[in-house]
Amino acid sequence: MASSNRVALVTGANKGIGFAITRDLCQKFSGDVVLTARNQALGQAAVQQLQAEGLSPRFHQLDVDDLQSIRAIRDFLLKEYGGLAVLVNNAGIAQQGTDPTHVHIQAEAAMKTNFFGTRAICTELLPLIKPQGRVVNVSSMLSLRALKNCSSELQQKFRSDTITEEELVGLMNKFVEDTKKGVHEKEGWPNSAYGVSKIGVTVLSRIHARKLSEQRKGDKILLNACCPGWVRTDMAGPKAPKSPEEGAETPVYLALLPPNAEGPHGQFVREKQVEQW
């Protein structure tokens, strides 16, 4: 039996920014919060840590690289809640070091999780988003930096207001293929596999927001990409200036935009401000 409760879901939530976002939502969101992690034991340990702080998240296993795992959580959300109020796509990976000889290996891994994993979640879970729902895709300022390092032809494509999801997927696949052939720089790509994968996340957010405005206009769903900033996590290292709690601020702000908010929607947001894409 579906509960009347609202539910928020955070991907990649057992540590770092995802964990801080989950903690914040447990305190501020009126409804249940589902902490997800690829690894069951790490996810349950994270839940216990929040329980020790007097919070009560639920746990569900979720590997964004595994379609069966995504569909299992989709079925769980439908059965338990009849849908989803807030989705925060935080799961992602960063390459350690920038060894240019292995850029194709990094490109494949970063693209698989950061872009295709996020896209698979959106494909399965966006149809579950209830009216006035909020969707937050955690991107990065490095997507903007990578965009500026693309050829003007690629920049034009990535900034286009009419680019389709299929065209974007084609470009993301082309980047991986070009790195394998060692021609990505000649083809106008920057040298950052992570940056390009996050261009994909930001542009995908723009496309999905456009689709929501066309197909579910009256539902007042707001979907945005954001940059949490450079945050001290396992991924970004100890030198970063922000704590995970500070990194969670903008994603949580977007997740909790008031029901009557008109925007932001389809934007790239940093420090709670819309950045020019």
Secondary structure, DSSP 8 states (H G I E B T S, - for coil): ---S--EEEESS-SSHHHHHHHHHHHHH-SSEEEEEESSHHHHHHHHHHHHHTT---EEEE--TT-HHHHHHHHHHHHHHHSSEEEEEE------SS--GGGHHHHHHHHIIIIIIIHHHHHHHHGGGEEEEEEEEEE--HHHHHHHHTS-HHHHHHHH-SS--HHHHHHHHHHHHHHHHHT-TTTTT--S-HHHHHHHHHHHHHHHHHHHHHHHSGGG--EEEEEE--SB-BTTTBTT-SB-HHHHTHHHHHHHT--TT-----S-EEETTEEE--
